[in-house]
Amino acid sequence: MKFIVNVINQSKQKEEIEIEAENRKSVISTLKKQGFLILEINEKPYANKISVHEEEPETEEKVEKEEEPETEEKIEKEEEPETEEKIEKEEEPETEEKVEKEEENEEEETEENTVNWNYKDNKTISKKLSIIIFLLIVIFSLLATNFYPPQNTQFEYKLISPHDIVFEVEMNRMGKEGWEIVSARRATSKYSDAVYEVILKRAVPNN
């Protein structure tokens, strides 16, 4: 199909162009790409090929109805969303994607920094704990040697029977000599004063 189009060219002058295309939409898209402002589009009738059935729909009213939507206002409305709105839609995802990528990079950097700090903190904590555990082991070993004699220690035992009156003095004297009480009981009799039967022990020094 051929169309006759009234346009305004890039030098802002009116011009009539004859173009061949499949339909009006293709005409509009090609002319817009070339930078023309469309004022009016009319189909060019084919000579010697117009039948009666084809002439009926091509009345003046129908031609006017078809030509009406191609006014300047509707062309401007079609052009506006293609310029401003599309540019905004194309620019927005680029900025949002860049912002998201930058935020992701910052989050990754902060995570790496936190991991490094946590690793250093864990190292220092583990060193301190190892030192504390070592000191506790040394302290317990020293306490164990003082309070609990070695298994190969030998003892000597002694049985004494001090009188009731001198029991305290005798026990203090035996304690200074290194003796420890194993057991003690008080014994009485009709014929003598009360005495204590005391079993003592002390460690024999190793030669």
DODREN-554220 format. One record per residue (C-alpha): x, y, z. Coordinates in steps of 0.05 Angstrom, whole numbers, plus 32768, in hexadecimal, padded with zeros to 4 digits. Each point is the difference from the previous one (the first is absolute). Last residue first. Example, Ala and Ser with C-alpha at 12.3 -4.5 7.8 and 13.67 -1.06 7.14 Angstrom:
// residues 2
NODE     X     Y     Z
NODE  8111  7FEB  808F
NODE  7FE5  7FBB  800D
END
This chain:
// residues 207
NODE     X     Y     Z
NODE  852F  7CAF  87FA
NODE  7FB6  8010  7FFE
NODE  7FE6  8021  803F
NODE  7FCE  7FD5  8027
NODE  7FBD  8021  8004
NODE  7FDE  8005  8043
NODE  7FCC  7FD8  8026
NODE  7FDE  8001  8044
NODE  7FD0  7FD0  8024
NODE  7FE5  801C  8042
NODE  7FE6  7FDA  803C
NODE  7FEC  8035  8031
NODE  8005  7FF9  804C
NODE  7FD0  8007  803B
NODE  8021  7FF6  8044
NODE  800D  7FBA  801C
NODE  7FDE  7FC8  8027
NODE  7FB8  8009  7FEE
NODE  8011  8009  7FB6
NODE  7FF2  8032  7FC9
NODE  8013  8001  7FB6
NODE  7FFB  803C  7FD2
NODE  8006  7FF3  7FB5
NODE  802E  8019  7FC9
NODE  8009  7FF1  7FB6
NODE  8030  8011  7FC8
NODE  8020  803C  8022
NODE  803A  801F  7FDA
NODE  804A  8000  8015
NODE  8031  8033  7FE4
NODE  802B  800C  803F
NODE  7FD9  8041  800C
NODE  7FC0  7FD7  8000
NODE  801C  7FD2  8035
NODE  800D  803B  802F
NODE  7FBC  801D  7FF5
NODE  7FDF  7FBC  800E
NODE  8027  7FF8  8041
NODE  7FEB  8045  801A
NODE  7FB7  7FF2  7FF0
NODE  7FFF  7FBB  8020
NODE  8025  8015  8040
NODE  7FC5  7FFC  8031
NODE  7FDD  7FC6  7FDD
NODE  803D  7FD4  8003
NODE  8026  7FF0  7FBF
NODE  7FFA  7FBB  7FE1
NODE  802C  7FFC  7FC2
NODE  7FFE  7FD4  7FC1
NODE  8030  8010  7FC7
NODE  7FFE  7FF8  7FB4
NODE  8034  8009  7FCA
NODE  7FED  8015  7FBB
NODE  801A  7FF3  7FB9
NODE  7FF7  802D  7FC4
NODE  7FFE  7FDB  7FBC
NODE  7FBD  801D  7FED
NODE  8018  8048  8004
NODE  7FE5  802B  8038
NODE  7FBE  8025  7FF5
NODE  7FFB  8046  801C
NODE  8041  801E  7FE7
NODE  8008  7FD9  7FBF
NODE  7FB7  800C  7FEE
NODE  8005  804A  800D
NODE  803B  8006  7FD1
NODE  7FDD  7FD8  7FC9
NODE  7FC1  802A  8009
NODE  8028  8041  7FF8
NODE  8026  7FE8  7FC2
NODE  7FBF  7FE8  7FDF
NODE  7FDE  8042  800F
NODE  803B  8027  7FE2
NODE  7FFD  7FD6  7FC0
NODE  7FB4  800A  7FFB
NODE  8008  804C  8008
NODE  8036  8002  7FCA
NODE  7FD6  7FD7  7FD0
NODE  7FC4  802C  800D
NODE  8028  803F  7FF1
NODE  801A  7FE3  7FBF
NODE  7FBB  7FE9  7FEB
NODE  7FE4  8046  800E
NODE  8036  8021  7FD7
NODE  7FF4  7FD2  7FC5
NODE  7FB5  8007  8005
NODE  8006  804B  7FFF
NODE  802C  7FFD  7FC2
NODE  7FCF  7FD2  7FDC
NODE  7FC6  802D  8016
NODE  8024  803C  7FE5
NODE  800D  7FDD  7FBD
NODE  7FB8  7FE7  7FFC
NODE  7FE6  8046  8010
NODE  802C  801E  7FC9
NODE  7FE9  7FCC  7FCE
NODE  7FB7  800D  8012
NODE  800B  804B  7FF9
NODE  801F  7FF6  7FBB
NODE  7FC7  7FD3  7FEA
NODE  7FCC  8032  8018
NODE  8024  8038  7FDB
NODE  8002  7FD7  7FC0
NODE  7FB6  7FF0  8007
NODE  7FF0  8049  800B
NODE  8028  8013  7FC2
NODE  7FDD  7FCB  7FD8
NODE  7FBC  8018  8018
NODE  8011  8048  7FF0
NODE  8018  7FEC  7FBA
NODE  7FC1  7FD8  7FF5
NODE  7FD4  8039  8017
NODE  8025  8032  7FD3
NODE  7FFB  7FD3  7FC3
NODE  7FB8  7FEC  8011
NODE  7FEB  8049  8003
NODE  8022  8018  7FBF
NODE  7FD9  7FD3  7FD1
NODE  7FBD  800F  8021
NODE  8011  804B  8001
NODE  8014  7FFF  7FB7
NODE  7FC1  7FD9  7FEF
NODE  7FD5  8033  8025
NODE  8021  803D  7FE1
NODE  8007  7FEC  7FB7
NODE  7FD1  7FC8  7FEC
NODE  7FCC  8017  8032
NODE  8001  8045  7FDF
NODE  7FFD  7FEA  7FB7
NODE  7FBD  7FDE  8004
NODE  7FE1  803B  8024
NODE  8021  802F  7FCD
NODE  7FE2  7FD7  7FC7
NODE  7FBD  8002  8023
NODE  8004  804C  8006
NODE  8019  8009  7FB9
NODE  7FC7  7FDA  7FE0
NODE  8004  7FB8  7FE6
NODE  7FC3  7FEA  8027
NODE  7FD4  8028  7FD0
NODE  8019  7FE2  7FBF
NODE  7FDC  7FBE  8007
NODE  7FC0  8023  8014
NODE  8009  8032  7FC7
NODE  800A  7FC7  7FCF
NODE  7FC3  7FDE  801C
NODE  7FD6  803F  7FF8
NODE  801B  800E  7FBA
NODE  7FEF  7FBB  7FE7
NODE  8034  7FCA  7FF6
NODE  7FD5  7FC8  801B
NODE  7FD7  7FFF  7FC0
NODE  8039  8006  7FCE
NODE  801C  7FBB  800F
NODE  7FBF  7FDC  7FF3
NODE  7FF7  8026  7FBE
NODE  8045  7FED  7FE8
NODE  803F  802C  7FFF
NODE  8038  7FE1  7FD8
NODE  8008  8030  7FC4
NODE  8026  8033  802B
NODE  8014  7FEF  8047
NODE  7FEA  8034  8033
NODE  8037  8023  8029
NODE  7FF0  7FF7  804A
NODE  8001  8040  8028
NODE  802A  8013  803D
NODE  8001  8045  8020
NODE  802D  8029  802D
NODE  803B  7FD2  800E
NODE  803F  801F  801F
NODE  803D  7FE3  7FDB
NODE  803F  7FE8  8022
NODE  8012  7FC4  7FD3
NODE  7FED  7FD0  8038
NODE  7FBE  8023  8006
NODE  7FF4  7FF6  7FB5
NODE  800D  7FB6  8004
NODE  7FD4  7FF6  803E
NODE  7FC5  8029  7FE4
NODE  8001  7FDB  7FBD
NODE  8004  7FBC  8023
NODE  7FC4  8013  802A
NODE  7FD9  8017  7FC2
NODE  8003  7FBD  7FDD
NODE  802B  7FD5  7FD2
NODE  802D  8037  7FE6
NODE  800E  802C  7FC3
NODE  8010  8049  800B
NODE  7FEE  8041  7FDE
NODE  8017  803D  8026
NODE  7FE2  8045  8003
NODE  8029  8035  8024
NODE  7FF5  8037  8032
NODE  803E  8023  8019
NODE  8020  7FFB  8045
NODE  8047  7FF2  7FE6
NODE  7FFA  7FBA  801C
NODE  7FC3  7FF2  7FD5
NODE  7FB7  8010  8010
NODE  7FD3  7FCB  7FE2
NODE  7FC5  7FF5  7FD1
NODE  7FFD  7FB7  7FED
NODE  7FE8  7FE0  7FC0
NODE  7FFB  7FB5  8009
NODE  800D  7FC5  7FD1
NODE  7FEA  7FB9  800F
END
